[in-house]
């Protein structure tokens, strides 16, 4: 896994593309961020299609959404920009980024060109969580945390209404409907927790931890294992043995496996889970093809329920 090298090279390419676009663009590009061209839709750029899906659900036909990372087979950390995405970012009235170090390329690109009137929503800030916890690293995979998504829905509705006041009622109605569906997902988590509170689970990376913990499940994975995988380091042999023993010893009921970031050691863990008869729940960091956010999260809960069986 070569996330950082790819991300650095891609960001450099993105900056070059943005510079060229800035040099070649007309004088109307900056005003696009504040007016969106008269009665046209509000232009929004999201760092990933996860947030793009949420904005689309709230904004409907009154928004024009560009999501930078959209490929379900792509590691979000190894971002590569293209000229069209950079042009969209330079014209966006509203930008949604995850923050907390997850999509740092967004900060780099936003700072490369300041656009008057552009509003940036940082989801990590919206969450209200301590981003420097004393008990370990902050889990930046906030889209698996439904309470944060409820807060984000409200914030998106407010910011869209500020950009297009005539459409405020539509945004607020859509936000209420979206929030109600999020609350139903939270209710499903509570139901799983009631039936399986304290059940042991394993992960390869902390991607789905917010969801798993809300379901009352206990992550048994050695922290040193998931940290090494996330930071692209080799796992120490003793830690790997301890992790593999979770499956041979039937200490866990499921393995939540990040299908977008794999390597020899995660594949060893996957093989051990299958050999031990432990259910595997694949998880991803971006939307599976053909799904929206709510459908995707509902499917994740379905998979967890089946695995706990």
C-alpha positions in Angstrom: 0.0 0.0 0.0 1.4 3.3 -1.1 -1.2 5.8 -0.1 1.0 8.7 0.9 3.3 8.6 -2.1 0.3 8.5 -4.5 -1.6 11.2 -2.6 1.4 13.6 -2.6 2.0 13.1 -6.3 -1.7 13.4 -7.1 -2.0 16.6 -5.1 0.9 18.1 -7.0 -0.8 17.2 -10.3 -4.1 18.7 -9.0 -2.4 22.0 -8.1 -0.8 22.3 -11.5 -4.2 21.6 -13.1 -5.8 24.2 -10.9 -3.2 26.8 -11.7 -3.7 26.2 -15.4 -7.5 26.5 -15.0 -7.1 29.7 -13.0 -4.9 31.2 -15.7 -7.2 30.2 -18.5 -10.6 30.8 -16.8 -12.8 33.8 -17.5 -13.6 36.5 -15.0 -16.9 34.8 -14.2 -15.4 31.9 -12.4 -15.1 33.6 -9.0 -18.6 35.0 -9.1 -19.9 31.5 -9.8 -19.3 30.7 -6.1 -21.7 33.4 -4.9 -24.4 33.6 -7.6 -24.3 30.1 -9.3 -25.4 31.9 -12.4 -28.7 33.5 -11.6 -31.5 31.1 -10.9 -29.3 28.0 -11.5 -28.7 25.3 -9.0 -26.2 25.8 -6.1 -22.8 24.4 -7.1 -21.5 22.0 -4.5 -18.2 20.0 -4.4 -17.8 17.1 -2.0 -14.5 15.3 -1.3 -16.2 11.9 -1.7 -19.4 10.5 -3.2 -20.6 9.7 0.3 -21.0 13.4 1.1 -22.1 14.1 -2.4 -25.0 11.6 -2.0 -26.1 13.3 1.2 -26.0 16.8 -0.4 -28.0 15.5 -3.4 -30.6 14.1 -1.1 -31.1 17.4 0.7 -30.6 19.7 -2.3 -32.5 17.7 -4.9 -32.7 19.4 -8.3 -31.7 22.7 -6.7 -28.0 21.6 -6.4 -25.3 20.6 -8.8 -23.0 18.2 -7.0 -19.5 17.2 -8.0 -17.9 14.4 -6.0 -14.1 14.2 -6.4 -13.7 10.6 -5.3 -16.3 8.3 -6.8 -14.7 5.0 -7.7 -15.7 2.2 -5.3 -12.5 0.4 -6.2 -10.3 3.3 -5.3 -8.5 3.9 -2.0 -9.7 7.4 -1.0 -6.2 8.2 0.4 -4.6 7.9 -3.0 -6.5 10.7 -4.7 -5.8 11.9 -8.2 -7.4 15.1 -9.5 -8.6 15.8 -12.9 -9.1 19.1 -14.6 -12.9 19.0 -14.5 -12.9 18.4 -10.8 -10.6 21.3 -10.2 -12.7 23.6 -12.3 -15.8 22.5 -10.3 -14.0 23.3 -7.1 -13.0 26.8 -8.3 -16.7 27.5 -9.0 -18.3 25.9 -6.0 -20.5 27.9 -3.7 -20.4 25.1 -1.1 -17.7 22.5 -0.4 -18.1 19.5 2.0 -14.9 17.9 3.2 -14.4 15.2 5.9 -11.5 16.9 7.7 -9.4 15.5 10.5 -6.7 14.5 8.1 -8.8 12.2 6.0 -8.9 14.3 2.9 -6.0 16.8 3.4 -5.8 17.2 -0.4 -9.0 19.3 -0.1 -7.3 21.8 2.2 -4.4 22.1 -0.1 -6.5 22.7 -3.1 -8.8 25.2 -1.3 -5.8 27.2 -0.1 -4.4 27.2 -3.6 -7.2 29.5 -4.7 -9.4 31.6 -2.4 -12.9 32.1 -3.8 -15.1 34.9 -2.4 -18.4 33.7 -1.1 -17.4 30.0 -1.0 -18.5 28.2 2.2 -16.6 25.1 3.4 -18.2 22.5 5.7 -15.7 20.4 7.7 -17.5 17.3 8.9 -15.1 16.6 11.7 -15.8 20.1 13.1 -19.5 19.6 12.7 -19.3 16.3 14.8 -18.2 18.2 17.9 -15.9 15.3 18.8 -12.4 15.9 20.3 -10.1 15.4 17.4 -7.1 14.9 19.7 -8.4 12.4 22.2 -6.1 11.4 25.0 -7.0 7.7 24.7 -5.8 7.2 21.1 -6.1 8.4 17.5 -9.3 10.1 16.3 -11.4 8.0 14.1 -12.0 10.2 11.0 -14.5 7.8 9.3 -17.4 10.0 10.4 -19.9 8.9 7.8 -20.4 5.7 9.7 -21.6 7.8 12.7 -25.3 8.6 12.3 -25.5 11.2 15.0 -22.8 13.2 13.2 -24.7 12.7 9.9 -27.8 14.2 11.6 -25.8 17.3 12.5 -24.3 17.4 9.0 -27.8 17.3 7.4 -28.9 20.3 9.4 -25.8 22.2 8.5 -26.0 21.4 4.8 -29.7 22.5 4.8 -28.7 25.8 6.5 -25.9 26.6 4.1 -27.8 25.7 1.0 -30.7 28.0 2.2 -28.1 30.8 2.7 -27.0 30.3 -1.0 -30.5 30.0 -2.4 -33.1 31.5 0.0 -35.9 31.0 -2.4 -35.4 27.2 -2.1 -35.2 27.2 1.7 -38.5 25.3 2.2 -37.4 22.6 -0.1 -34.0 22.1 1.6 -35.7 22.1 5.0 -38.3 19.5 4.0 -35.7 17.3 2.4 -33.5 17.6 5.5 -36.3 16.5 7.8 -37.1 13.5 5.6 -33.4 12.5 5.5 -33.0 13.0 9.3 -36.0 10.7 9.9 -34.4 8.0 7.8 -31.1 8.4 9.7 -33.0 8.1 13.0 -34.5 4.8 11.7 -30.9 3.6 11.1 -30.1 4.6 14.6 -33.1 2.6 15.9 -31.8 -0.5 14.0 -28.4 -0.1 15.7 -30.2 0.0 19.1 -32.1 -3.2 18.2 -28.9 -5.0 17.3 -27.3 -3.7 20.5 -30.2 -5.1 22.5 -29.8 -8.5 21.0 -26.0 -8.7 20.8 -24.5 -6.2 23.3 -20.9 -7.1 24.1 -20.4 -9.5 21.2 -16.8 -9.6 20.1 -15.8 -8.4 16.6 -12.6 -7.8 14.6 -11.6 -5.2 12.1 -8.8 -4.6 9.6 -9.1 -0.8 9.9 -11.3 1.4 12.1 -13.5 2.4 9.1 -16.8 1.0 10.5 -16.1 1.4 14.2 -18.7 4.1 14.9 -21.4 1.8 13.5 -20.1 -1.3 15.2 -19.8 0.4 18.6 -23.3 1.9 18.3 -24.5 -1.7 17.8 -23.0 -2.6 21.1 -20.2 -4.7 19.7 -16.8 -5.0 21.3 -13.7 -4.6 19.0 -11.2 -7.3 20.1 -8.6 -6.4 17.5 -5.2 -5.4 18.9 -4.9 -1.6 18.4 -1.4 -2.1 17.1 -2.7 -4.2 14.2 -5.4 -1.8 12.9 -3.0 1.2 13.4 -0.2 -0.5 11.4 -2.6 -1.4 8.6 -4.1 2.2 8.5 -0.6 3.7 8.5 0.7 1.3 5.9 3.3 -0.3 8.2 4.1 -4.0 8.6 2.4 -5.6 11.5 4.7 -6.9 14.2 4.7 -10.8 14.1 3.5 -11.1 17.7 0.6 -8.7 17.0 -0.3 -10.6 13.9 -0.3 -13.9 15.8 -2.5 -12.3 18.5 -4.9 -11.1 15.8 -5.1 -14.4 14.0 -5.8 -16.1 17.3 -9.1 -14.2 17.5 -10.5 -16.5 14.8 -9.1 -19.8 15.8 -10.2 -19.2 19.3 -13.7 -18.1 18.2 -13.3 -14.9 20.3 -15.2 -12.8 17.6 -18.5 -13.3 15.7 -17.5 -11.2 12.6 -14.7 -9.6 10.8 -15.3 -6.2 9.3 -12.9 -6.1 6.4 -12.0 -2.9 4.5 -12.3 -4.2 0.9 -10.7 -1.1 -0.5 -7.4 -1.5 1.3 -5.8 -4.9 1.2 -2.4 -6.4 1.5 -0.7 -9.7 2.5 -1.4 -9.2 6.2 -5.0 -8.3 5.9 -5.4 -11.2 3.5 -4.0 -13.5 6.2 -6.6 -12.2 8.6 -9.3 -12.7 6.0 -8.2 -16.3 5.4 -8.1 -17.0 9.1 -11.6 -15.7 9.6 -12.9 -17.9 6.8 -11.0 -20.9 8.1 -12.4 -20.3 11.6 -16.0 -20.1 10.3 -16.2 -16.4 11.3 -18.5 -14.3 9.2 -16.9 -11.6 7.0 -18.6 -8.2 6.5 -16.9 -6.2 3.7 -16.9 -2.5 4.3 -15.8 0.4 2.1 -15.0 4.0 2.4 -16.9 5.2 -0.7 -20.3 4.3 -2.1 -20.7 0.9 -3.7 -21.8 1.3 -7.4 -25.4 2.1 -7.8 -26.2 2.9 -4.1 -27.0 6.1 -2.2 -25.8 6.8 1.3 -29.0 5.6 3.1 -29.2 2.4 1.1 -25.6 1.7 1.6 -25.7 2.1 5.4 -28.9 0.0 5.5 -27.1 -2.7 3.7 -24.2 -2.5 6.1 -26.6 -3.0 9.0 -28.2 -6.0 7.2 -24.7 -7.6 6.8 -23.9 -7.1 10.5 -27.2 -8.6 11.5 -26.7 -11.6 9.3 -23.2 -12.1 10.6 -24.3 -12.0 14.2 -27.2 -14.3 13.2 
